[in-house]
Each structure stands twice: as structure tokens, then as C-alpha cells.
Amino acid sequence: PRRALGGGRRAMPTPVAVNVYDLHEYNDYAYFLGVGIFHSGLEVHGREYAFGGHDHASSGIFETAPREAPPPARFRSTEIVGYTDMTPAEVADVVAELDHKFHGNTYHLLERNCNVFVEAMCAELTGKAPPPWVNRLARIAVMANQCAPCILPASVRAVAATPSMAPLGGFVDESEDESEDDAPLLRTPQRPTMSKLSNRTGRA
């Protein structure tokens, strides 16, 4: 992390939390097995940041009040990941940098979803990761599609077989997208996309 707590530069650490939401009623049972169909957002300095998909080469990151993700997400819990000494302005700079990696048209339901964004932001702010169960089901689906796709429902195989628009660990080529990237941070969530995806496949 750039300036996580421990550098001795700030006296008042700020908690960094992951707000987890249910996207399916099956979570009432699956949660106790350590899996589930979840949406998540990162809360810091009284704001929550999350990631959603759309068709444009511009920011997929959006900002809401804490624990107020748009439907069909239903708040489940808050998990404290760590602490940071970054100011709100410095956090905004981190979000602006992540924006280049998380354009809306690079969203992938399993490989580059809202939970992957939260993992990346947690690493930047705290050097730590969210609880593994938040995105475990998506990772299991990716692994199963690679090793034994026959065990997955056809709808999940179709999603898993669709590649992300850009490499998971890399940045989007801004030379192609610069003209469309006029919104470094969306202020309103991509509600239609979230609803459509969850209704179709039951994944976040």
C-alpha cells in the first residue's frame, strides 16, 4: 500500500471496511459453507466505492453512501480490513488511478467483478485483502470451468468462457480509450447492469 498505517506519518488512522451484500436468497444457506453470491463495496472516509459494468470505455467505478448499494443488493455485513492514514484527497487519487484499470466495458462477472475491484483498493489502502469468502464462489467457478466445465450449469459456462476486455493484472490501453474516458469517477451506480446480471446468472 502507498501509505497504510505504520509509516508514522499520521496520528489518526481511518478504518477501511468492506460492505458485503447478498445478491441471492441462496446466500442464507451457502454463507455457512463459506461461499455465496455477493456484491461488495469499499468504505473509507464516509463514502463507499464499488465497480459495475457498462458498454463504454469510461469509469466503471461508482460512489454511494455506505451500506446503500443499489438493488438487488441487500446489505449483509461490514468487515473491517485494516486502517489507512490517507486523507480523503489521497484516497480520491487512488480511485482515479484504479479508474484506468476498471473501465465499465472491462467488467467480467467472474474474473473482474465488483469484488476484484474491492480487493485491489484494499491492497492500495491497507496492504491487506478482504475476507476470501466474498469472492470465493466466482473463483471456484473459474477454476471449475478450466478443469471440469461439465459440472457447471450452461449459463455459468457461457459467462466463464467470455474473456475480460483487458488482462486482469494490466491496464487498459488509454491510447484507444482516451476520447471516451471523460468520467474518471461515476457518481451514480450502474443499477440496470447490476440488476440484469444478477437476474440472468445469479452472480455479482
Disulfide bonds with the S-S distance in Angstrom:
none
